Amino acid sequence: MNFYHSTHRHYPEIDRIVQHGAMLKAHVVNTTSQYNLPPNKVKAPRPGDT
C-alpha cells in the first residue's frame, strides 16, 4: 500500500459535490458551443479560491 492510500480519507458527499460541479460546467460549455454563443468568460470560483 502506498502513502496516498494509507493516509487518504474518502468523503463520498464531497466527491458528489465536485462531480456535480464538473457536470454543470460541462453542460454550460456544451450548450454554449451548440448554439454558437461566445465563450463564457466568467470563471466559477472553486472552494479555497480567494
mmJSON file of the N, C-alpha and C atoms, coordinates in Angstrom:
{"data_MODEL":{"atom_site":{
"group_PDB":["ATOM","ATOM","ATOM","ATOM","ATOM","ATOM","ATOM","ATOM","ATOM","ATOM","ATOM","ATOM","ATOM","ATOM","ATOM","ATOM","ATOM","ATOM","ATOM","ATOM","ATOM","ATOM","ATOM","ATOM","ATOM","ATOM","ATOM","ATOM","ATOM","ATOM","ATOM","ATOM","ATOM","ATOM","ATOM","ATOM","ATOM","ATOM","ATOM","ATOM","ATOM","ATOM","ATOM","ATOM","ATOM","ATOM","ATOM","ATOM","ATOM","ATOM","ATOM","ATOM","ATOM","ATOM","ATOM","ATOM","ATOM","ATOM","ATOM","ATOM","ATOM","ATOM","ATOM","ATOM","ATOM","ATOM","ATOM","ATOM","ATOM","ATOM","ATOM","ATOM","ATOM","ATOM","ATOM","ATOM","ATOM","ATOM","ATOM","ATOM","ATOM","ATOM","ATOM","ATOM","ATOM","ATOM","ATOM","ATOM","ATOM","ATOM","ATOM","ATOM","ATOM","ATOM","ATOM","ATOM","ATOM","ATOM","ATOM","ATOM","ATOM","ATOM","ATOM","ATOM","ATOM","ATOM","ATOM","ATOM","ATOM","ATOM","ATOM","ATOM","ATOM","ATOM","ATOM","ATOM","ATOM","ATOM","ATOM","ATOM","ATOM","ATOM","ATOM","ATOM","ATOM","ATOM","ATOM","ATOM","ATOM","ATOM","ATOM","ATOM","ATOM","ATOM","ATOM","ATOM","ATOM","ATOM","ATOM","ATOM","ATOM","ATOM","ATOM","ATOM","ATOM","ATOM","ATOM","ATOM","ATOM","ATOM"],
"id":[1,2,3,4,5,6,7,8,9,10,11,12,13,14,15,16,17,18,19,20,21,22,23,24,25,26,27,28,29,30,31,32,33,34,35,36,37,38,39,40,41,42,43,44,45,46,47,48,49,50,51,52,53,54,55,56,57,58,59,60,61,62,63,64,65,66,67,68,69,70,71,72,73,74,75,76,77,78,79,80,81,82,83,84,85,86,87,88,89,90,91,92,93,94,95,96,97,98,99,100,101,102,103,104,105,106,107,108,109,110,111,112,113,114,115,116,117,118,119,120,121,122,123,124,125,126,127,128,129,130,131,132,133,134,135,136,137,138,139,140,141,142,143,144,145,146,147,148,149,150],
"type_symbol":["N","C","C","N","C","C","N","C","C","N","C","C","N","C","C","N","C","C","N","C","C","N","C","C","N","C","C","N","C","C","N","C","C","N","C","C","N","C","C","N","C","C","N","C","C","N","C","C","N","C","C","N","C","C","N","C","C","N","C","C","N","C","C","N","C","C","N","C","C","N","C","C","N","C","C","N","C","C","N","C","C","N","C","C","N","C","C","N","C","C","N","C","C","N","C","C","N","C","C","N","C","C","N","C","C","N","C","C","N","C","C","N","C","C","N","C","C","N","C","C","N","C","C","N","C","C","N","C","C","N","C","C","N","C","C","N","C","C","N","C","C","N","C","C","N","C","C","N","C","C"],
"label_atom_id":["N","CA","C","N","CA","C","N","CA","C","N","CA","C","N","CA","C","N","CA","C","N","CA","C","N","CA","C","N","CA","C","N","CA","C","N","CA","C","N","CA","C","N","CA","C","N","CA","C","N","CA","C","N","CA","C","N","CA","C","N","CA","C","N","CA","C","N","CA","C","N","CA","C","N","CA","C","N","CA","C","N","CA","C","N","CA","C","N","CA","C","N","CA","C","N","CA","C","N","CA","C","N","CA","C","N","CA","C","N","CA","C","N","CA","C","N","CA","C","N","CA","C","N","CA","C","N","CA","C","N","CA","C","N","CA","C","N","CA","C","N","CA","C","N","CA","C","N","CA","C","N","CA","C","N","CA","C","N","CA","C","N","CA","C","N","CA","C","N","CA","C","N","CA","C"],
"label_alt_id":[null,null,null,null,null,null,null,null,null,null,null,null,null,null,null,null,null,null,null,null,null,null,null,null,null,null,null,null,null,null,null,null,null,null,null,null,null,null,null,null,null,null,null,null,null,null,null,null,null,null,null,null,null,null,null,null,null,null,null,null,null,null,null,null,null,null,null,null,null,null,null,null,null,null,null,null,null,null,null,null,null,null,null,null,null,null,null,null,null,null,null,null,null,null,null,null,null,null,null,null,null,null,null,null,null,null,null,null,null,null,null,null,null,null,null,null,null,null,null,null,null,null,null,null,null,null,null,null,null,null,null,null,null,null,null,null,null,null,null,null,null,null,null,null,null,null,null,null,null,null],
"label_comp_id":["MET","MET","MET","ASN","ASN","ASN","PHE","PHE","PHE","TYR","TYR","TYR","HIS","HIS","HIS","SER","SER","SER","THR","THR","THR","HIS","HIS","HIS","ARG","ARG","ARG","HIS","HIS","HIS","TYR","TYR","TYR","PRO","PRO","PRO","GLU","GLU","GLU","ILE","ILE","ILE","ASP","ASP","ASP","ARG","ARG","ARG","ILE","ILE","ILE","VAL","VAL","VAL","GLN","GLN","GLN","HIS","HIS","HIS","GLY","GLY","GLY","ALA","ALA","ALA","MET","MET","MET","LEU","LEU","LEU","LYS","LYS","LYS","ALA","ALA","ALA","HIS","HIS","HIS","VAL","VAL","VAL","VAL","VAL","VAL","ASN","ASN","ASN","THR","THR","THR","THR","THR","THR","SER","SER","SER","GLN","GLN","GLN","TYR","TYR","TYR","ASN","ASN","ASN","LEU","LEU","LEU","PRO","PRO","PRO","PRO","PRO","PRO","ASN","ASN","ASN","LYS","LYS","LYS","VAL","VAL","VAL","LYS","LYS","LYS","ALA","ALA","ALA","PRO","PRO","PRO","ARG","ARG","ARG","PRO","PRO","PRO","GLY","GLY","GLY","ASP","ASP","ASP","THR","THR","THR"],
"label_asym_id":["A","A","A","A","A","A","A","A","A","A","A","A","A","A","A","A","A","A","A","A","A","A","A","A","A","A","A","A","A","A","A","A","A","A","A","A","A","A","A","A","A","A","A","A","A","A","A","A","A","A","A","A","A","A","A","A","A","A","A","A","A","A","A","A","A","A","A","A","A","A","A","A","A","A","A","A","A","A","A","A","A","A","A","A","A","A","A","A","A","A","A","A","A","A","A","A","A","A","A","A","A","A","A","A","A","A","A","A","A","A","A","A","A","A","A","A","A","A","A","A","A","A","A","A","A","A","A","A","A","A","A","A","A","A","A","A","A","A","A","A","A","A","A","A","A","A","A","A","A","A"],
"label_entity_id":["1","1","1","1","1","1","1","1","1","1","1","1","1","1","1","1","1","1","1","1","1","1","1","1","1","1","1","1","1","1","1","1","1","1","1","1","1","1","1","1","1","1","1","1","1","1","1","1","1","1","1","1","1","1","1","1","1","1","1","1","1","1","1","1","1","1","1","1","1","1","1","1","1","1","1","1","1","1","1","1","1","1","1","1","1","1","1","1","1","1","1","1","1","1","1","1","1","1","1","1","1","1","1","1","1","1","1","1","1","1","1","1","1","1","1","1","1","1","1","1","1","1","1","1","1","1","1","1","1","1","1","1","1","1","1","1","1","1","1","1","1","1","1","1","1","1","1","1","1","1"],
"label_seq_id":[1,1,1,2,2,2,3,3,3,4,4,4,5,5,5,6,6,6,7,7,7,8,8,8,9,9,9,10,10,10,11,11,11,12,12,12,13,13,13,14,14,14,15,15,15,16,16,16,17,17,17,18,18,18,19,19,19,20,20,20,21,21,21,22,22,22,23,23,23,24,24,24,25,25,25,26,26,26,27,27,27,28,28,28,29,29,29,30,30,30,31,31,31,32,32,32,33,33,33,34,34,34,35,35,35,36,36,36,37,37,37,38,38,38,39,39,39,40,40,40,41,41,41,42,42,42,43,43,43,44,44,44,45,45,45,46,46,46,47,47,47,48,48,48,49,49,49,50,50,50],
"pdbx_PDB_ins_code":[null,null,null,null,null,null,null,null,null,null,null,null,null,null,null,null,null,null,null,null,null,null,null,null,null,null,null,null,null,null,null,null,null,null,null,null,null,null,null,null,null,null,null,null,null,null,null,null,null,null,null,null,null,null,null,null,null,null,null,null,null,null,null,null,null,null,null,null,null,null,null,null,null,null,null,null,null,null,null,null,null,null,null,null,null,null,null,null,null,null,null,null,null,null,null,null,null,null,null,null,null,null,null,null,null,null,null,null,null,null,null,null,null,null,null,null,null,null,null,null,null,null,null,null,null,null,null,null,null,null,null,null,null,null,null,null,null,null,null,null,null,null,null,null,null,null,null,null,null,null],
"Cartn_x":[0.849,0.0,0.897,0.592,1.438,0.983,1.736,1.477,0.098,-0.288,-1.571,-2.72,-2.712,-3.811,-3.839,-2.709,-2.694,-3.127,-3.059,-3.427,-4.696,-5.199,-6.352,-7.646,-8.476,-9.81,-10.807,-11.807,-12.793,-14.046,-14.443,-15.633,-16.593,-17.506,-18.374,-19.252,-19.669,-20.528,-19.762,-18.486,-17.664,-17.41,-17.175,-16.978,-18.199,-19.394,-20.629,-20.74,-20.396,-20.476,-19.497,-18.288,-17.264,-17.701,-18.227,-18.672,-19.842,-20.759,-21.908,-21.438,-20.481,-19.939,-19.29,-18.563,-17.914,-18.951,-20.025,-21.084,-21.787,-22.009,-22.631,-21.749,-20.446,-19.524,-19.52,-19.513,-19.536,-20.831,-21.941,-23.227,-23.21,-22.658,-22.598,-21.726,-20.597,-19.7,-20.382,-21.04,-21.711,-22.863,-23.63,-24.753,-24.245,-23.177,-22.595,-22.155,-21.473,-20.985,-22.127,-23.161,-24.293,-25.02,-25.142,-25.881,-24.961,-23.695,-22.724,-22.655,-22.67,-22.565,-21.1,-20.768,-19.381,-19.016,-17.762,-17.357,-17.672,-18.003,-18.296,-16.991,-16.884,-15.645,-15.658,-16.786,-16.894,-16.355,-15.453,-14.916,-15.557,-16.179,-16.799,-15.703,-15.821,-14.798,-14.845,-13.687,-13.602,-13.402,-13.789,-13.558,-12.078,-11.806,-10.428,-9.864,-10.509,-10.035,-10.418,-9.514,-9.817,-9.748],
"Cartn_y":[-1.177,0.0,1.244,2.172,3.362,4.427,5.498,6.556,7.177,7.444,8.087,7.255,5.972,5.112,4.945,4.985,4.79,6.046,7.228,8.468,9.108,8.633,9.249,8.812,9.797,9.506,9.756,8.935,9.048,9.746,10.821,11.573,11.56,10.587,10.477,11.699,12.402,13.565,14.691,14.838,15.849,15.43,14.151,13.658,13.943,13.775,14.04,15.516,16.39,17.83,18.224,17.705,18.018,17.489,16.268,15.681,16.482,16.913,17.688,19.017,19.67,20.915,20.711,19.62,19.327,19.073,18.381,18.112,19.402,20.318,21.594,22.418,22.44,23.185,22.605,21.275,20.63,20.959,20.997,21.323,22.733,23.684,25.067,25.159,24.494,24.521,23.906,22.76,22.099,22.938,23.555,24.389,25.61,26.208,27.383,27.039,25.916,25.558,25.116,24.501,24.028,25.19,26.302,27.446,28.528,28.189,29.113,30.433,30.346,31.531,31.818,33.061,33.344,32.597,32.258,31.529,32.315,31.602,32.219,32.678,33.962,34.489,34.485,34.113,34.082,32.748,32.808,31.591,31.407,30.265,29.974,29.724,30.334,30.104,28.681,28.158,26.838,26.996,26.001,26.087,26.327,27.243,27.549,28.722,29.116,30.279,31.543,32.493,33.746,34.914],
"Cartn_z":[0.0,0.0,0.0,-0.889,-0.951,0.048,0.135,1.115,0.927,-0.33,-0.59,-0.039,-0.33,0.109,1.624,2.269,3.711,4.47,3.827,4.522,3.971,2.839,2.183,2.848,3.182,3.695,2.575,2.513,1.441,1.968,1.311,1.685,0.493,0.435,-0.751,-0.99,0.073,-0.143,-0.84,-0.537,-1.212,-2.655,-2.869,-4.235,-5.097,-4.533,-5.284,-5.642,-4.719,-4.979,-6.076,-6.0,-7.013,-8.372,-8.402,-9.662,-10.242,-9.391,-9.851,-10.466,-9.808,-10.344,-11.703,-11.854,-13.133,-14.225,-13.858,-14.83,-15.247,-14.306,-14.644,-15.575,-15.292,-16.156,-17.569,-17.668,-18.985,-19.721,-18.999,-19.62,-20.197,-19.452,-19.925,-21.175,-21.163,-22.325,-23.537,-23.335,-24.462,-25.0,-24.13,-24.561,-25.322,-24.813,-25.473,-26.895,-27.048,-28.381,-29.29,-28.731,-29.53,-30.199,-29.486,-30.019,-30.585,-30.807,-31.394,-30.633,-29.31,-28.475,-28.177,-27.84,-27.472,-26.188,-26.007,-24.802,-23.536,-22.494,-21.207,-20.572,-20.274,-19.694,-18.181,-17.586,-16.134,-15.633,-14.682,-14.081,-12.721,-12.524,-11.237,-10.207,-9.046,-8.026,-7.503,-7.17,-6.574,-5.087,-4.321,-2.876,-2.59,-1.716,-1.372,-2.148,-3.255,-4.005,-3.243,-3.209,-2.508,-3.45],
"occupancy":[1.0,1.0,1.0,1.0,1.0,1.0,1.0,1.0,1.0,1.0,1.0,1.0,1.0,1.0,1.0,1.0,1.0,1.0,1.0,1.0,1.0,1.0,1.0,1.0,1.0,1.0,1.0,1.0,1.0,1.0,1.0,1.0,1.0,1.0,1.0,1.0,1.0,1.0,1.0,1.0,1.0,1.0,1.0,1.0,1.0,1.0,1.0,1.0,1.0,1.0,1.0,1.0,1.0,1.0,1.0,1.0,1.0,1.0,1.0,1.0,1.0,1.0,1.0,1.0,1.0,1.0,1.0,1.0,1.0,1.0,1.0,1.0,1.0,1.0,1.0,1.0,1.0,1.0,1.0,1.0,1.0,1.0,1.0,1.0,1.0,1.0,1.0,1.0,1.0,1.0,1.0,1.0,1.0,1.0,1.0,1.0,1.0,1.0,1.0,1.0,1.0,1.0,1.0,1.0,1.0,1.0,1.0,1.0,1.0,1.0,1.0,1.0,1.0,1.0,1.0,1.0,1.0,1.0,1.0,1.0,1.0,1.0,1.0,1.0,1.0,1.0,1.0,1.0,1.0,1.0,1.0,1.0,1.0,1.0,1.0,1.0,1.0,1.0,1.0,1.0,1.0,1.0,1.0,1.0,1.0,1.0,1.0,1.0,1.0,1.0],
"B_iso_or_equiv":[0.0,0.0,0.0,0.0,0.0,0.0,0.0,0.0,0.0,0.0,0.0,0.0,0.0,0.0,0.0,0.0,0.0,0.0,0.0,0.0,0.0,0.0,0.0,0.0,0.0,0.0,0.0,0.0,0.0,0.0,0.0,0.0,0.0,0.0,0.0,0.0,0.0,0.0,0.0,0.0,0.0,0.0,0.0,0.0,0.0,0.0,0.0,0.0,0.0,0.0,0.0,0.0,0.0,0.0,0.0,0.0,0.0,0.0,0.0,0.0,0.0,0.0,0.0,0.0,0.0,0.0,0.0,0.0,0.0,0.0,0.0,0.0,0.0,0.0,0.0,0.0,0.0,0.0,0.0,0.0,0.0,0.0,0.0,0.0,0.0,0.0,0.0,0.0,0.0,0.0,0.0,0.0,0.0,0.0,0.0,0.0,0.0,0.0,0.0,0.0,0.0,0.0,0.0,0.0,0.0,0.0,0.0,0.0,0.0,0.0,0.0,0.0,0.0,0.0,0.0,0.0,0.0,0.0,0.0,0.0,0.0,0.0,0.0,0.0,0.0,0.0,0.0,0.0,0.0,0.0,0.0,0.0,0.0,0.0,0.0,0.0,0.0,0.0,0.0,0.0,0.0,0.0,0.0,0.0,0.0,0.0,0.0,0.0,0.0,0.0],
"pdbx_formal_charge":[null,null,null,null,null,null,null,null,null,null,null,null,null,null,null,null,null,null,null,null,null,null,null,null,null,null,null,null,null,null,null,null,null,null,null,null,null,null,null,null,null,null,null,null,null,null,null,null,null,null,null,null,null,null,null,null,null,null,null,null,null,null,null,null,null,null,null,null,null,null,null,null,null,null,null,null,null,null,null,null,null,null,null,null,null,null,null,null,null,null,null,null,null,null,null,null,null,null,null,null,null,null,null,null,null,null,null,null,null,null,null,null,null,null,null,null,null,null,null,null,null,null,null,null,null,null,null,null,null,null,null,null,null,null,null,null,null,null,null,null,null,null,null,null,null,null,null,null,null,null],
"auth_seq_id":[1,1,1,2,2,2,3,3,3,4,4,4,5,5,5,6,6,6,7,7,7,8,8,8,9,9,9,10,10,10,11,11,11,12,12,12,13,13,13,14,14,14,15,15,15,16,16,16,17,17,17,18,18,18,19,19,19,20,20,20,21,21,21,22,22,22,23,23,23,24,24,24,25,25,25,26,26,26,27,27,27,28,28,28,29,29,29,30,30,30,31,31,31,32,32,32,33,33,33,34,34,34,35,35,35,36,36,36,37,37,37,38,38,38,39,39,39,40,40,40,41,41,41,42,42,42,43,43,43,44,44,44,45,45,45,46,46,46,47,47,47,48,48,48,49,49,49,50,50,50],
"auth_comp_id":["MET","MET","MET","ASN","ASN","ASN","PHE","PHE","PHE","TYR","TYR","TYR","HIS","HIS","HIS","SER","SER","SER","THR","THR","THR","HIS","HIS","HIS","ARG","ARG","ARG","HIS","HIS","HIS","TYR","TYR","TYR","PRO","PRO","PRO","GLU","GLU","GLU","ILE","ILE","ILE","ASP","ASP","ASP","ARG","ARG","ARG","ILE","ILE","ILE","VAL","VAL","VAL","GLN","GLN","GLN","HIS","HIS","HIS","GLY","GLY","GLY","ALA","ALA","ALA","MET","MET","MET","LEU","LEU","LEU","LYS","LYS","LYS","ALA","ALA","ALA","HIS","HIS","HIS","VAL","VAL","VAL","VAL","VAL","VAL","ASN","ASN","ASN","THR","THR","THR","THR","THR","THR","SER","SER","SER","GLN","GLN","GLN","TYR","TYR","TYR","ASN","ASN","ASN","LEU","LEU","LEU","PRO","PRO","PRO","PRO","PRO","PRO","ASN","ASN","ASN","LYS","LYS","LYS","VAL","VAL","VAL","LYS","LYS","LYS","ALA","ALA","ALA","PRO","PRO","PRO","ARG","ARG","ARG","PRO","PRO","PRO","GLY","GLY","GLY","ASP","ASP","ASP","THR","THR","THR"],
"auth_asym_id":["A","A","A","A","A","A","A","A","A","A","A","A","A","A","A","A","A","A","A","A","A","A","A","A","A","A","A","A","A","A","A","A","A","A","A","A","A","A","A","A","A","A","A","A","A","A","A","A","A","A","A","A","A","A","A","A","A","A","A","A","A","A","A","A","A","A","A","A","A","A","A","A","A","A","A","A","A","A","A","A","A","A","A","A","A","A","A","A","A","A","A","A","A","A","A","A","A","A","A","A","A","A","A","A","A","A","A","A","A","A","A","A","A","A","A","A","A","A","A","A","A","A","A","A","A","A","A","A","A","A","A","A","A","A","A","A","A","A","A","A","A","A","A","A","A","A","A","A","A","A"],
"auth_atom_id":["N","CA","C","N","CA","C","N","CA","C","N","CA","C","N","CA","C","N","CA","C","N","CA","C","N","CA","C","N","CA","C","N","CA","C","N","CA","C","N","CA","C","N","CA","C","N","CA","C","N","CA","C","N","CA","C","N","CA","C","N","CA","C","N","CA","C","N","CA","C","N","CA","C","N","CA","C","N","CA","C","N","CA","C","N","CA","C","N","CA","C","N","CA","C","N","CA","C","N","CA","C","N","CA","C","N","CA","C","N","CA","C","N","CA","C","N","CA","C","N","CA","C","N","CA","C","N","CA","C","N","CA","C","N","CA","C","N","CA","C","N","CA","C","N","CA","C","N","CA","C","N","CA","C","N","CA","C","N","CA","C","N","CA","C","N","CA","C","N","CA","C","N","CA","C"],
"pdbx_PDB_model_num":[1,1,1,1,1,1,1,1,1,1,1,1,1,1,1,1,1,1,1,1,1,1,1,1,1,1,1,1,1,1,1,1,1,1,1,1,1,1,1,1,1,1,1,1,1,1,1,1,1,1,1,1,1,1,1,1,1,1,1,1,1,1,1,1,1,1,1,1,1,1,1,1,1,1,1,1,1,1,1,1,1,1,1,1,1,1,1,1,1,1,1,1,1,1,1,1,1,1,1,1,1,1,1,1,1,1,1,1,1,1,1,1,1,1,1,1,1,1,1,1,1,1,1,1,1,1,1,1,1,1,1,1,1,1,1,1,1,1,1,1,1,1,1,1,1,1,1,1,1,1]
}}}
